[in-house]
Amino acid sequence: PQCAGAAHSEKTTISIQEHMAIDVCPGPIQPIKQISDYFPRYPRGLPPTAPPALSQEEPDVEGYDSDDSTTLGTLDFSLLYDQENNALHCTINKAKGLKPMDHNGLSDPYVKLHLLPGASKANKLRTKTLRNTLNPVWSETLTYYGITDEDMVRKTLRISVCDEDKFRHNEFIGETRIPLKKLKPNQTKNFSNCLEKQLPIDKTDDKSLEERGRIMISLKYSSQKCGLVVGIIRCAHLAAMDANGFSDPYVKTYLKPDENKKSKHKTAVKKKTLNPEFNEEFFYEIKYADLSKKTLEVTVWDYDIGKSNDFIGGLSLGINANGERLKHWFDCLKNKDKKIERWHTLTNELPGSGYND
């Protein structure tokens, strides 16, 4: 009886708190699931990476934050550099397994191209947008004109896949970059690349040399007429200056130094175009021996009625230039009476001052 009494008194010492704890404790406390765990592929509006506490405890089986190349998709495309016509043809074939960007689990993808360094609206090309698909087939060829051998050595083509959004900013899905020196002239090269996260653009890029388009110029020294014949043939991919997404371009040329301010020539204005054809020639009477001391300044302008014209881009050809611009001038001096045509890049650097009409 004493033992029983002892056991009985022991029992009564268990507190109600302990009693409740023993009966209802559910075991170790689990982390509360976040809403993003139920939608692992919908990062819109959520932090780009999972909170560190979660990622340490439970690696995400979806691989959402692991190597992004597995989740962003792949892009099939081909590139061809047509050396004779200075054209780079970029055929965007299709993408597979794109990351969903919209609430319906799909995307509205399009592809845009830029040339680096010097990326700008002027050298952006884009495909049409395809609706509600993660496996779009574009089969579209986008062409850059005025691409030189120098560009093929130093430029990189950036291909970005984006999701078009009617109500907010278009969203970046992934990109791939191809140094153009990987291409052989006149040979099509096929690619099937995993898309990568957006890479930072090299900040050392000189912003003053933003590309504003391309211009084709011909030079010929005529020994018969004793002068320089400058041909302004055409422009391509000019920067848009007007609200309608176009420009009304014309070209001015000066042969400097120009004490008498008589060397200015102007083409006609071409309305509402970013790829104008001028096919105009200007003549500068000058002794052959003096050419080596001269610089030809070429500027492209957007004509505006009732206000000052906008500078689109420019360049200088001559003994103080470099690269293709110097080579073109030398080739003209070396080959009298031969017309030499070359494409050149326009930049937003004004070659000289005192250009206002």
C-alpha positions in Angstrom: 0.0 0.0 0.0 2.9 2.3 0.8 4.4 1.7 -2.7 1.0 2.3 -4.3 0.7 5.5 -2.3 4.1 6.7 -3.4 3.3 6.0 -7.0 0.0 7.8 -6.6 1.6 10.8 -5.0 4.3 10.9 -7.8 1.5 10.9 -10.4 -0.1 13.9 -8.9 3.2 16.0 -9.1 2.9 16.1 -13.0 2.0 19.7 -13.8 -0.8 20.5 -16.2 1.7 22.2 -18.5 3.8 19.1 -18.8 0.7 17.0 -19.3 -0.5 19.2 -22.2 3.0 19.3 -23.8 3.3 15.5 -23.8 -0.1 15.1 -25.4 0.0 17.7 -28.1 3.6 18.5 -29.1 3.7 17.8 -32.9 7.4 17.1 -33.1 10.2 19.3 -34.5 9.0 22.6 -35.9 9.3 22.8 -39.7 10.0 26.1 -41.5 6.8 27.7 -42.7 6.6 27.3 -46.5 6.7 30.6 -48.4 4.3 31.2 -51.2 7.2 31.2 -53.7 7.8 27.5 -52.9 4.5 26.7 -54.5 5.5 28.7 -57.6 9.2 28.0 -58.0 9.3 29.3 -61.6 7.5 32.6 -61.0 10.0 35.1 -59.8 8.0 38.2 -60.8 7.9 40.5 -57.8 9.9 38.2 -55.6 13.6 38.5 -54.6 15.9 37.1 -57.4 17.4 34.6 -55.0 15.7 32.6 -52.3 16.3 33.8 -48.7 19.6 32.4 -47.5 18.1 30.6 -44.4 15.8 28.5 -46.7 18.4 27.7 -49.3 20.8 26.3 -46.7 18.2 24.1 -45.1 16.3 22.8 -48.1 18.0 22.9 -51.5 15.2 23.6 -54.1 14.5 20.5 -56.0 13.3 22.6 -59.0 16.8 24.0 -59.4 15.3 27.4 -59.6 18.3 29.2 -58.1 20.9 26.7 -59.2 22.7 27.1 -62.5 20.3 29.4 -64.4 21.4 28.0 -67.8 19.3 24.9 -67.0 16.1 27.0 -66.4 16.3 29.9 -68.8 16.1 27.9 -72.0 18.2 27.4 -75.2 18.3 29.4 -78.4 19.0 28.0 -81.9 20.4 30.6 -84.4 22.9 30.9 -87.3 25.2 33.7 -88.3 26.7 34.6 -91.7 29.1 37.4 -92.5 28.7 38.4 -96.2 32.1 40.1 -96.7 31.6 41.5 -100.2 28.3 43.2 -99.2 29.4 44.1 -95.6 26.4 42.4 -94.2 25.9 40.3 -91.1 22.9 38.0 -91.4 21.5 36.7 -88.1 18.9 34.0 -88.5 16.9 33.4 -85.3 15.4 29.9 -85.6 13.8 28.9 -82.3 14.1 28.7 -78.6 13.3 25.7 -76.3 12.2 25.5 -72.7 12.1 29.2 -72.0 11.6 30.3 -68.4 7.9 31.2 -67.9 7.4 34.9 -67.2 3.6 35.3 -67.2 1.0 34.2 -64.7 -0.4 31.6 -67.1 2.9 29.8 -67.0 3.9 30.9 -70.5 5.8 33.9 -72.1 5.4 36.2 -75.0 9.0 36.0 -76.3 11.0 38.1 -78.8 14.7 38.3 -79.6 16.7 41.5 -79.8 20.3 42.0 -81.0 22.9 44.6 -80.1 26.5 45.0 -81.2 29.0 45.6 -78.3 30.9 47.8 -77.6 28.8 50.8 -78.5 25.3 49.3 -77.9 22.6 51.8 -78.6 19.1 52.0 -80.0 20.7 52.6 -83.4 22.2 49.1 -83.5 19.3 47.2 -82.0 17.4 44.8 -84.2 14.5 42.7 -83.0 12.2 39.8 -84.1 8.5 39.8 -83.9 6.8 38.7 -80.7 5.3 35.3 -80.4 2.4 34.9 -77.9 1.9 32.3 -75.1 4.8 29.9 -75.8 7.9 28.6 -74.1 9.1 27.0 -77.4 8.9 29.8 -80.0 9.8 29.3 -83.6 10.7 32.6 -85.3 12.6 31.5 -88.4 13.5 35.2 -88.9 16.6 36.8 -90.4 17.8 40.1 -89.1 20.6 41.9 -91.0 23.2 44.4 -90.0 24.5 46.5 -92.9 27.8 48.3 -93.1 29.7 45.7 -91.0 33.4 46.0 -91.7 36.3 43.6 -91.3 37.4 45.7 -88.3 34.0 45.2 -86.7 34.4 41.4 -87.2 37.6 41.5 -85.2 36.5 43.7 -82.3 32.7 43.5 -82.0 30.6 41.0 -80.0 26.9 40.2 -80.9 24.6 40.1 -77.9 21.4 38.1 -78.4 18.8 38.6 -75.7 15.5 36.8 -75.4 12.8 38.9 -73.7 9.2 38.7 -72.7 6.9 41.4 -74.0 4.5 42.8 -71.5 1.6 45.1 -72.5 1.1 46.6 -69.0 4.7 47.0 -67.7 8.3 46.9 -68.8 9.3 44.0 -71.0 11.2 41.5 -69.0 14.6 40.0 -69.7 14.7 36.1 -69.9 18.3 35.3 -70.9 21.1 36.2 -73.3 24.1 34.7 -75.2 27.1 36.6 -76.6 29.1 35.7 -79.7 32.5 37.4 -80.5 32.3 38.0 -84.2 35.9 36.9 -84.7 34.6 33.4 -84.2 32.9 33.6 -87.7 34.7 32.9 -91.0 33.7 35.2 -93.9 31.0 33.8 -96.2 30.4 30.6 -94.0 27.2 30.1 -92.1 27.8 29.0 -88.5 25.0 27.3 -86.5 24.6 27.7 -82.8 22.5 26.1 -80.1 23.3 28.0 -76.9 22.0 27.9 -73.4 20.7 31.3 -72.3 22.6 33.0 -69.4 21.7 35.6 -66.9 22.3 39.2 -67.9 26.0 40.0 -68.0 27.1 43.5 -67.0 28.1 45.7 -69.8 31.7 46.8 -69.6 31.6 50.2 -67.9 35.0 51.0 -69.4 33.2 51.4 -72.7 33.7 55.1 -73.7 30.2 56.5 -73.6 31.2 59.3 -75.9 31.5 56.7 -78.6 28.0 55.4 -78.6 27.1 54.2 -82.1 24.7 56.2 -84.1 24.5 54.3 -87.3 26.6 53.5 -90.4 27.5 55.4 -93.5 28.9 54.4 -96.9 31.3 56.9 -98.4 33.3 56.8 -101.6 36.6 58.7 -102.1 38.4 59.3 -105.4 41.2 61.7 -106.3 40.7 62.8 -109.9 44.0 63.8 -111.5 42.0 65.0 -114.6 39.9 67.5 -112.5 42.7 68.1 -109.9 40.4 67.5 -107.0 38.8 65.1 -104.5 35.4 63.5 -105.3 33.5 62.6 -102.2 30.5 60.3 -102.6 27.8 60.1 -99.9 26.1 56.8 -100.9 23.8 55.6 -98.1 23.3 55.2 -94.4 22.1 52.3 -92.3 20.7 51.8 -88.8 20.6 55.6 -88.0 19.6 56.6 -84.5 15.9 57.7 -84.4 15.6 61.4 -83.5 11.9 62.0 -84.0 8.9 60.9 -81.9 7.6 58.7 -84.7 10.7 56.5 -84.3 12.4 57.8 -87.5 14.7 60.7 -88.6 14.7 63.0 -91.6 18.4 62.7 -92.3 20.8 64.7 -94.4 24.6 64.7 -94.6 27.1 67.5 -94.4 30.8 67.4 -95.4 33.7 69.7 -94.7 37.3 69.6 -95.8 39.4 71.0 -92.9 41.3 73.2 -92.2 39.0 75.5 -94.1 40.0 79.1 -93.7 37.4 80.5 -96.1 34.5 78.4 -94.8 33.8 77.4 -98.4 34.1 73.6 -98.0 30.6 72.8 -96.7 28.5 70.6 -98.9 25.0 69.2 -98.0 22.9 66.4 -99.4 19.2 66.5 -99.8 17.0 65.6 -96.8 15.4 62.1 -96.9 12.1 62.0 -95.1 11.2 59.5 -92.3 13.9 56.9 -92.7 16.8 55.3 -90.8 18.3 53.8 -93.9 18.5 56.6 -96.5 20.1 56.4 -99.9 21.7 59.6 -101.1 24.0 58.7 -104.0 25.3 62.3 -104.1 28.9 63.4 -105.1 30.7 66.5 -104.0 33.9 67.9 -105.5 36.7 69.6 -103.7 39.4 71.3 -105.9 42.7 70.6 -104.2 46.3 69.7 -105.2 47.1 66.1 -104.6 50.1 67.0 -102.4 47.8 69.0 -100.1 45.4 66.1 -99.4 47.7 64.6 -96.8 47.3 67.8 -94.7 43.4 67.7 -94.9 40.7 66.1 -92.8 37.3 65.3 -94.3 34.6 65.7 -91.6 31.3 64.0 -92.3 28.2 64.6 -90.1 24.6 63.3 -90.3 21.8 65.5 -89.1 18.1 65.2 -88.5 16.2 68.0 -90.2 13.5 69.7 -88.1 11.2 72.5 -89.2 11.1 75.5 -86.9 13.9 74.4 -84.5 17.6 73.6 -84.7 18.5 70.3 -86.4 19.6 67.4 -84.3 23.1 65.9 -84.6 22.8 62.2 -85.3 26.4 61.1 -85.7 29.7 61.9 -87.4 33.3 60.8 -88.2 36.5 62.2 -89.6 38.6 60.7 -92.4 42.2 61.8 -92.8 45.8 61.5 -91.7 44.9 62.0 -88.0 42.1 59.3 -88.0 42.7 55.7 -87.1 41.6 52.2 -88.1 39.2 52.0 -91.1 39.0 55.8 -91.3 42.7 56.2 -91.7 43.0 53.2 -94.1 40.3 54.6 -96.4 42.1 57.9 -96.7 45.5 56.2 -97.4 43.9 53.9 -100.0 42.5 57.0 -101.7 45.9 58.7 -101.8 47.6 55.5 -103.0 45.1 54.8 -105.8 44.6 58.0 -107.9 41.5 58.0 -110.2 40.1 54.9 -108.5 36.8 55.2 -106.6 37.1 53.5 -103.2 33.9 52.8 -101.3 33.9 51.9 -97.6 31.4 51.7 -94.7 32.1 53.6 -91.5 30.6 53.8 -88.1 29.0 57.0 -87.0 29.5 58.0 -83.3 27.9 60.6 -81.1 31.2 62.6 -81.0 30.9 65.8 -83.0 34.1 65.9 -85.2 34.4 69.7 -84.9 32.5 72.7 -83.8 30.7 75.5 -85.6 28.3 73.1 -87.4 25.0 74.9 -86.9 23.3 76.0 -90.1 
